[in-house]
Amino acid sequence: MNQVIAMLNNFVRCMNKAGIFDFYGNLRRKITKSQISILAYHRVGPQTDGWSLNPLCEKIFDYHINYLSRNFKIVSLSNLSEMIKNGNVPEKAVVITFDDGYKDNYEFAFPILKKYNAPATVFLATGPVEEKNLFWWDKINYALFHTDMESIDLNNIGAYQLCCNEDKLLTGLNIQEKLKKMDNNKKETVIAELIDLTDVNIPEKLGKKYLLSWNEIKKMNRNGIEFGSHTVTHPILTNVSLDKAKWELINSKKCIEENLGTEVESFAYPNGDFNTKLSSLVENTGYTSSVSVFPMQLLKNSINQLYKLSRINANIKDFNILKLYLCGLRGDINTFFNRNGF
């Protein structure tokens, strides 16, 4: 598998070197009259441990923003939403977003954004930020990486080896993917079971080290960074009732607005999962736009897509691959295969 991935990456590099991505982007822009991308980041900075969500190196992030500032018009998500409504979207624009609310967004990403005068939107999961508790996926990884056990057997989840850090990393990813498909209450039960079985004590308020503080959030907000909602507890909303989803939407919005004194306009679906009822609920709760994670570009006439805006995962070390997305080719390939049932 690693050899196949390496071959594909080399192929992508050759395509970029040959100018194919620039050619395709220019051609596509002439036809569609737009080249608009929303990029999704999570963490930026050095890897300080082996268990938490892997960050993008700050040097690579600097390279991303440098390139984007020279080749695109970087706009805020709120401005893009207004542009879409008014029909005056630039032909070549990009929006920078971050999910969750990790502290390294302030420590490493924020100075780089200021360096290039680039606006951005950070989507906060307000519960962990308020309580200084780790996100549920970080709790899983912390427990797995700090246990002395060499294997673990979870009811209805499976048995896993924990003999080395690679085993623990793969186990964490596997468990997380399975939990994403579960009812939220069952997910919390499995996480509690895992922590109990591993016999690991997660330090109280460990999240203070990893999550943004309100003082940091306020400073970023005063300097051109918007903040949107990413729910309170970060549940996958398709796995909870509409009443629970409404509670998440209302209370996360209220929390941010009370702390910043500004209106919260945008929302990001946890894991990108949504349906028609949820997108209507987001609109009726007072948001003006919401984003998912489908790796596609937007069209100028995306007014009907304001509550399901596509985003490109930008946590990519190989810039050639990011250009594959930015030119629109990767999204168009996805669309072609989806429409033709492949």
Contacts in CASP RR format, 6 or more apart in sequence:
PFRMAT RR
TARGET T0000
AUTHOR 0000-0000-0000
METHOD contacts of the structure
MODEL  1
MNQVIAMLNNFVRCMNKAGIFDFYGNLRRKITKSQISILAYHRVGPQTDG
WSLNPLCEKIFDYHINYLSRNFKIVSLSNLSEMIKNGNVPEKAVVITFDD
GYKDNYEFAFPILKKYNAPATVFLATGPVEEKNLFWWDKINYALFHTDME
SIDLNNIGAYQLCCNEDKLLTGLNIQEKLKKMDNNKKETVIAELIDLTDV
NIPEKLGKKYLLSWNEIKKMNRNGIEFGSHTVTHPILTNVSLDKAKWELI
NSKKCIEENLGTEVESFAYPNGDFNTKLSSLVENTGYTSSVSVFPMQLLK
NSINQLYKLSRINANIKDFNILKLYLCGLRGDINTFFNRNGF
9 318 0 8 1.000
9 320 0 8 1.000
9 321 0 8 1.000
12 318 0 8 1.000
12 320 0 8 1.000
12 321 0 8 1.000
12 324 0 8 1.000
13 318 0 8 1.000
13 320 0 8 1.000
15 21 0 8 1.000
15 320 0 8 1.000
15 324 0 8 1.000
16 320 0 8 1.000
16 323 0 8 1.000
16 324 0 8 1.000
21 320 0 8 1.000
21 323 0 8 1.000
21 324 0 8 1.000
21 326 0 8 1.000
21 327 0 8 1.000
21 329 0 8 1.000
22 327 0 8 1.000
24 327 0 8 1.000
24 328 0 8 1.000
24 329 0 8 1.000
25 35 0 8 1.000
25 327 0 8 1.000
25 328 0 8 1.000
25 329 0 8 1.000
28 35 0 8 1.000
28 327 0 8 1.000
28 328 0 8 1.000
28 329 0 8 1.000
28 332 0 8 1.000
29 35 0 8 1.000
29 91 0 8 1.000
29 92 0 8 1.000
32 299 0 8 1.000
32 300 0 8 1.000
33 91 0 8 1.000
33 300 0 8 1.000
34 89 0 8 1.000
34 91 0 8 1.000
34 92 0 8 1.000
34 297 0 8 1.000
34 298 0 8 1.000
34 299 0 8 1.000
34 300 0 8 1.000
35 72 0 8 1.000
35 91 0 8 1.000
35 92 0 8 1.000
35 93 0 8 1.000
35 297 0 8 1.000
35 326 0 8 1.000
35 327 0 8 1.000
35 328 0 8 1.000
36 80 0 8 1.000
36 89 0 8 1.000
36 90 0 8 1.000
36 92 0 8 1.000
36 93 0 8 1.000
36 94 0 8 1.000
36 297 0 8 1.000
36 298 0 8 1.000
36 299 0 8 1.000
36 300 0 8 1.000
36 302 0 8 1.000
37 72 0 8 1.000
37 93 0 8 1.000
37 94 0 8 1.000
37 95 0 8 1.000
37 297 0 8 1.000
37 298 0 8 1.000
37 312 0 8 1.000
37 325 0 8 1.000
37 326 0 8 1.000
37 328 0 8 1.000
38 77 0 8 1.000
38 80 0 8 1.000
38 94 0 8 1.000
38 95 0 8 1.000
38 97 0 8 1.000
38 291 0 8 1.000
38 298 0 8 1.000
38 309 0 8 1.000
38 310 0 8 1.000
38 311 0 8 1.000
38 312 0 8 1.000
39 64 0 8 1.000
39 68 0 8 1.000
39 94 0 8 1.000
39 95 0 8 1.000
39 96 0 8 1.000
39 97 0 8 1.000
39 311 0 8 1.000
39 312 0 8 1.000
39 314 0 8 1.000
40 97 0 8 1.000
40 98 0 8 1.000
40 99 0 8 1.000
40 291 0 8 1.000
40 293 0 8 1.000
40 311 0 8 1.000
40 312 0 8 1.000
40 313 0 8 1.000
40 314 0 8 1.000
40 315 0 8 1.000
41 56 0 8 1.000
41 61 0 8 1.000
41 96 0 8 1.000
41 97 0 8 1.000
41 98 0 8 1.000
41 99 0 8 1.000
41 109 0 8 1.000
41 314 0 8 1.000
41 315 0 8 1.000
42 53 0 8 1.000
42 55 0 8 1.000
42 56 0 8 1.000
42 98 0 8 1.000
42 99 0 8 1.000
42 100 0 8 1.000
42 102 0 8 1.000
42 315 0 8 1.000
43 52 0 8 1.000
43 53 0 8 1.000
43 54 0 8 1.000
43 55 0 8 1.000
43 56 0 8 1.000
43 102 0 8 1.000
43 104 0 8 1.000
43 105 0 8 1.000
43 315 0 8 1.000
44 55 0 8 1.000
44 56 0 8 1.000
44 57 0 8 1.000
44 58 0 8 1.000
44 61 0 8 1.000
44 104 0 8 1.000
44 105 0 8 1.000
44 108 0 8 1.000
44 109 0 8 1.000
44 112 0 8 1.000
45 55 0 8 1.000
45 56 0 8 1.000
45 57 0 8 1.000
45 58 0 8 1.000
45 61 0 8 1.000
45 104 0 8 1.000
45 107 0 8 1.000
45 108 0 8 1.000
45 109 0 8 1.000
46 55 0 8 1.000
46 57 0 8 1.000
46 58 0 8 1.000
46 108 0 8 1.000
47 54 0 8 1.000
47 55 0 8 1.000
49 145 0 8 1.000
50 145 0 8 1.000
50 165 0 8 1.000
50 169 0 8 1.000
51 138 0 8 1.000
51 141 0 8 1.000
51 142 0 8 1.000
51 144 0 8 1.000
51 145 0 8 1.000
51 146 0 8 1.000
51 168 0 8 1.000
52 138 0 8 1.000
52 141 0 8 1.000
52 142 0 8 1.000
52 210 0 8 1.000
53 102 0 8 1.000
53 135 0 8 1.000
53 137 0 8 1.000
53 138 0 8 1.000
54 315 0 8 1.000
55 102 0 8 1.000
55 104 0 8 1.000
55 108 0 8 1.000
56 314 0 8 1.000
56 315 0 8 1.000
56 316 0 8 1.000
56 317 0 8 1.000
57 317 0 8 1.000
58 108 0 8 1.000
58 109 0 8 1.000
58 112 0 8 1.000
60 317 0 8 1.000
60 319 0 8 1.000
61 108 0 8 1.000
61 109 0 8 1.000
61 112 0 8 1.000
62 112 0 8 1.000
62 115 0 8 1.000
63 319 0 8 1.000
64 314 0 8 1.000
64 319 0 8 1.000
64 322 0 8 1.000
65 96 0 8 1.000
65 112 0 8 1.000
65 113 0 8 1.000
65 115 0 8 1.000
65 116 0 8 1.000
65 118 0 8 1.000
66 116 0 8 1.000
67 319 0 8 1.000
68 74 0 8 1.000
68 94 0 8 1.000
68 96 0 8 1.000
68 118 0 8 1.000
69 116 0 8 1.000
69 117 0 8 1.000
69 118 0 8 1.000
71 92 0 8 1.000
72 92 0 8 1.000
72 93 0 8 1.000
72 94 0 8 1.000
73 90 0 8 1.000
73 92 0 8 1.000
73 93 0 8 1.000
73 94 0 8 1.000
74 93 0 8 1.000
74 94 0 8 1.000
74 95 0 8 1.000
74 96 0 8 1.000
74 116 0 8 1.000
74 118 0 8 1.000
74 119 0 8 1.000
75 83 0 8 1.000
75 90 0 8 1.000
75 93 0 8 1.000
75 94 0 8 1.000
75 95 0 8 1.000
75 119 0 8 1.000
76 95 0 8 1.000
76 119 0 8 1.000
76 120 0 8 1.000
76 121 0 8 1.000
76 224 0 8 1.000
76 226 0 8 1.000
77 95 0 8 1.000
77 97 0 8 1.000
77 121 0 8 1.000
77 226 0 8 1.000
77 265 0 8 1.000
77 266 0 8 1.000
77 289 0 8 1.000
77 291 0 8 1.000
78 121 0 8 1.000
78 226 0 8 1.000
78 265 0 8 1.000
78 266 0 8 1.000
78 288 0 8 1.000
78 289 0 8 1.000
79 119 0 8 1.000
80 89 0 8 1.000
80 93 0 8 1.000
80 95 0 8 1.000
81 265 0 8 1.000
81 266 0 8 1.000
81 288 0 8 1.000
81 289 0 8 1.000
81 306 0 8 1.000
83 89 0 8 1.000
83 90 0 8 1.000
83 93 0 8 1.000
84 298 0 8 1.000
84 300 0 8 1.000
84 302 0 8 1.000
84 303 0 8 1.000
84 306 0 8 1.000
85 303 0 8 1.000
85 306 0 8 1.000
87 300 0 8 1.000
87 301 0 8 1.000
87 303 0 8 1.000
89 298 0 8 1.000
89 300 0 8 1.000
89 302 0 8 1.000
91 300 0 8 1.000
94 326 0 8 1.000
95 121 0 8 1.000
96 113 0 8 1.000
96 118 0 8 1.000
96 119 0 8 1.000
96 120 0 8 1.000
96 121 0 8 1.000
97 120 0 8 1.000
97 121 0 8 1.000
97 122 0 8 1.000
97 123 0 8 1.000
97 268 0 8 1.000
97 291 0 8 1.000
97 311 0 8 1.000
98 105 0 8 1.000
98 109 0 8 1.000
98 120 0 8 1.000
98 121 0 8 1.000
98 122 0 8 1.000
98 123 0 8 1.000
99 122 0 8 1.000
99 123 0 8 1.000
99 230 0 8 1.000
99 268 0 8 1.000
100 123 0 8 1.000
100 124 0 8 1.000
100 125 0 8 1.000
100 128 0 8 1.000
100 135 0 8 1.000
100 230 0 8 1.000
100 234 0 8 1.000
101 122 0 8 1.000
101 123 0 8 1.000
101 124 0 8 1.000
101 125 0 8 1.000
101 129 0 8 1.000
101 211 0 8 1.000
101 212 0 8 1.000
101 230 0 8 1.000
102 210 0 8 1.000
102 211 0 8 1.000
102 212 0 8 1.000
103 209 0 8 1.000
103 210 0 8 1.000
103 211 0 8 1.000
103 212 0 8 1.000
103 213 0 8 1.000
103 216 0 8 1.000
105 122 0 8 1.000
105 212 0 8 1.000
105 220 0 8 1.000
106 212 0 8 1.000
106 216 0 8 1.000
106 217 0 8 1.000
106 219 0 8 1.000
106 220 0 8 1.000
109 120 0 8 1.000
110 220 0 8 1.000
110 223 0 8 1.000
110 225 0 8 1.000
113 119 0 8 1.000
113 120 0 8 1.000
113 225 0 8 1.000
114 223 0 8 1.000
119 224 0 8 1.000
119 225 0 8 1.000
119 226 0 8 1.000
120 224 0 8 1.000
120 225 0 8 1.000
120 226 0 8 1.000
121 225 0 8 1.000
121 226 0 8 1.000
121 227 0 8 1.000
121 228 0 8 1.000
121 266 0 8 1.000
122 212 0 8 1.000
122 217 0 8 1.000
122 220 0 8 1.000
122 225 0 8 1.000
122 226 0 8 1.000
122 227 0 8 1.000
122 228 0 8 1.000
123 227 0 8 1.000
123 228 0 8 1.000
123 229 0 8 1.000
123 230 0 8 1.000
123 266 0 8 1.000
123 267 0 8 1.000
123 268 0 8 1.000
123 291 0 8 1.000
124 212 0 8 1.000
124 217 0 8 1.000
124 227 0 8 1.000
124 228 0 8 1.000
124 229 0 8 1.000
124 230 0 8 1.000
124 252 0 8 1.000
124 256 0 8 1.000
125 135 0 8 1.000
125 230 0 8 1.000
125 231 0 8 1.000
125 232 0 8 1.000
125 233 0 8 1.000
125 234 0 8 1.000
125 252 0 8 1.000
125 270 0 8 1.000
126 229 0 8 1.000
126 230 0 8 1.000
126 231 0 8 1.000
126 232 0 8 1.000
126 251 0 8 1.000
126 252 0 8 1.000
126 255 0 8 1.000
126 256 0 8 1.000
127 133 0 8 1.000
127 232 0 8 1.000
127 233 0 8 1.000
127 252 0 8 1.000
127 255 0 8 1.000
128 134 0 8 1.000
128 135 0 8 1.000
128 207 0 8 1.000
128 211 0 8 1.000
128 234 0 8 1.000
129 211 0 8 1.000
129 212 0 8 1.000
129 214 0 8 1.000
129 217 0 8 1.000
130 255 0 8 1.000
132 205 0 8 1.000
132 206 0 8 1.000
132 207 0 8 1.000
132 208 0 8 1.000
132 211 0 8 1.000
133 205 0 8 1.000
133 206 0 8 1.000
133 207 0 8 1.000
134 142 0 8 1.000
134 202 0 8 1.000
134 206 0 8 1.000
134 207 0 8 1.000
134 210 0 8 1.000
135 234 0 8 1.000
136 179 0 8 1.000
136 187 0 8 1.000
136 188 0 8 1.000
136 191 0 8 1.000
136 234 0 8 1.000
137 176 0 8 1.000
138 210 0 8 1.000
139 191 0 8 1.000
139 195 0 8 1.000
139 202 0 8 1.000
140 172 0 8 1.000
140 175 0 8 1.000
140 176 0 8 1.000
140 179 0 8 1.000
140 191 0 8 1.000
140 194 0 8 1.000
141 168 0 8 1.000
141 169 0 8 1.000
141 172 0 8 1.000
142 200 0 8 1.000
142 202 0 8 1.000
142 206 0 8 1.000
143 194 0 8 1.000
143 195 0 8 1.000
143 198 0 8 1.000
143 200 0 8 1.000
143 202 0 8 1.000
144 152 0 8 1.000
144 162 0 8 1.000
144 168 0 8 1.000
144 171 0 8 1.000
144 172 0 8 1.000
144 194 0 8 1.000
144 198 0 8 1.000
145 165 0 8 1.000
145 168 0 8 1.000
146 198 0 8 1.000
146 200 0 8 1.000
147 162 0 8 1.000
147 198 0 8 1.000
147 199 0 8 1.000
147 200 0 8 1.000
148 199 0 8 1.000
149 162 0 8 1.000
149 197 0 8 1.000
149 198 0 8 1.000
149 199 0 8 1.000
150 161 0 8 1.000
150 162 0 8 1.000
150 163 0 8 1.000
151 159 0 8 1.000
151 160 0 8 1.000
151 161 0 8 1.000
151 162 0 8 1.000
151 163 0 8 1.000
152 159 0 8 1.000
152 160 0 8 1.000
152 162 0 8 1.000
152 171 0 8 1.000
152 194 0 8 1.000
152 197 0 8 1.000
152 198 0 8 1.000
153 159 0 8 1.000
153 160 0 8 1.000
153 197 0 8 1.000
154 160 0 8 1.000
154 175 0 8 1.000
154 190 0 8 1.000
154 193 0 8 1.000
154 194 0 8 1.000
154 197 0 8 1.000
155 193 0 8 1.000
156 190 0 8 1.000
157 175 0 8 1.000
157 178 0 8 1.000
157 190 0 8 1.000
160 167 0 8 1.000
160 171 0 8 1.000
160 174 0 8 1.000
160 175 0 8 1.000
161 167 0 8 1.000
161 171 0 8 1.000
162 168 0 8 1.000
162 171 0 8 1.000
175 190 0 8 1.000
175 194 0 8 1.000
179 187 0 8 1.000
179 190 0 8 1.000
179 191 0 8 1.000
180 236 0 8 1.000
180 271 0 8 1.000
181 239 0 8 1.000
182 190 0 8 1.000
182 239 0 8 1.000
183 239 0 8 1.000
183 240 0 8 1.000
184 235 0 8 1.000
184 236 0 8 1.000
184 239 0 8 1.000
184 240 0 8 1.000
184 244 0 8 1.000
187 235 0 8 1.000
187 239 0 8 1.000
195 202 0 8 1.000
214 259 0 8 1.000
217 227 0 8 1.000
217 259 0 8 1.000
217 260 0 8 1.000
218 259 0 8 1.000
218 260 0 8 1.000
220 227 0 8 1.000
221 227 0 8 1.000
221 260 0 8 1.000
221 262 0 8 1.000
226 265 0 8 1.000
226 266 0 8 1.000
227 256 0 8 1.000
227 260 0 8 1.000
227 264 0 8 1.000
228 256 0 8 1.000
228 264 0 8 1.000
228 265 0 8 1.000
228 266 0 8 1.000
228 267 0 8 1.000
228 268 0 8 1.000
229 249 0 8 1.000
229 252 0 8 1.000
229 253 0 8 1.000
229 256 0 8 1.000
229 264 0 8 1.000
229 266 0 8 1.000
229 267 0 8 1.000
229 268 0 8 1.000
229 287 0 8 1.000
230 252 0 8 1.000
230 267 0 8 1.000
230 268 0 8 1.000
230 270 0 8 1.000
231 237 0 8 1.000
231 248 0 8 1.000
231 249 0 8 1.000
231 252 0 8 1.000
231 270 0 8 1.000
232 247 0 8 1.000
232 248 0 8 1.000
232 251 0 8 1.000
232 252 0 8 1.000
232 255 0 8 1.000
233 248 0 8 1.000
234 270 0 8 1.000
235 244 0 8 1.000
235 248 0 8 1.000
235 270 0 8 1.000
236 270 0 8 1.000
236 271 0 8 1.000
236 273 0 8 1.000
237 245 0 8 1.000
237 248 0 8 1.000
237 269 0 8 1.000
237 270 0 8 1.000
237 273 0 8 1.000
237 274 0 8 1.000
237 278 0 8 1.000
238 273 0 8 1.000
238 274 0 8 1.000
238 275 0 8 1.000
238 278 0 8 1.000
239 273 0 8 1.000
240 248 0 8 1.000
242 277 0 8 1.000
242 278 0 8 1.000
242 281 0 8 1.000
245 278 0 8 1.000
245 281 0 8 1.000
246 281 0 8 1.000
246 285 0 8 1.000
249 267 0 8 1.000
249 281 0 8 1.000
249 282 0 8 1.000
249 285 0 8 1.000
249 287 0 8 1.000
250 285 0 8 1.000
253 264 0 8 1.000
253 267 0 8 1.000
253 285 0 8 1.000
253 286 0 8 1.000
253 287 0 8 1.000
256 264 0 8 1.000
257 263 0 8 1.000
257 264 0 8 1.000
264 287 0 8 1.000
265 287 0 8 1.000
265 288 0 8 1.000
265 289 0 8 1.000
266 287 0 8 1.000
266 288 0 8 1.000
266 289 0 8 1.000
266 290 0 8 1.000
266 291 0 8 1.000
267 282 0 8 1.000
267 287 0 8 1.000
267 289 0 8 1.000
267 290 0 8 1.000
267 291 0 8 1.000
268 290 0 8 1.000
268 291 0 8 1.000
268 292 0 8 1.000
269 278 0 8 1.000
269 290 0 8 1.000
269 291 0 8 1.000
269 292 0 8 1.000
269 293 0 8 1.000
271 293 0 8 1.000
272 291 0 8 1.000
272 292 0 8 1.000
272 293 0 8 1.000
273 292 0 8 1.000
274 282 0 8 1.000
274 290 0 8 1.000
274 292 0 8 1.000
274 308 0 8 1.000
279 290 0 8 1.000
279 307 0 8 1.000
279 308 0 8 1.000
280 307 0 8 1.000
282 290 0 8 1.000
282 307 0 8 1.000
283 307 0 8 1.000
287 307 0 8 1.000
288 306 0 8 1.000
289 306 0 8 1.000
289 307 0 8 1.000
289 309 0 8 1.000
290 306 0 8 1.000
290 307 0 8 1.000
290 308 0 8 1.000
290 309 0 8 1.000
291 309 0 8 1.000
291 310 0 8 1.000
291 311 0 8 1.000
292 308 0 8 1.000
292 309 0 8 1.000
292 310 0 8 1.000
292 311 0 8 1.000
293 310 0 8 1.000
293 311 0 8 1.000
293 313 0 8 1.000
294 310 0 8 1.000
294 311 0 8 1.000
294 334 0 8 1.000
295 310 0 8 1.000
295 311 0 8 1.000
295 312 0 8 1.000
295 313 0 8 1.000
295 325 0 8 1.000
295 330 0 8 1.000
295 331 0 8 1.000
295 334 0 8 1.000
296 310 0 8 1.000
296 312 0 8 1.000
296 328 0 8 1.000
296 331 0 8 1.000
296 334 0 8 1.000
296 335 0 8 1.000
297 310 0 8 1.000
297 312 0 8 1.000
297 328 0 8 1.000
297 331 0 8 1.000
298 305 0 8 1.000
298 309 0 8 1.000
298 310 0 8 1.000
302 309 0 8 1.000
312 322 0 8 1.000
312 325 0 8 1.000
312 326 0 8 1.000
314 322 0 8 1.000
316 322 0 8 1.000
316 325 0 8 1.000
324 330 0 8 1.000
325 331 0 8 1.000
END
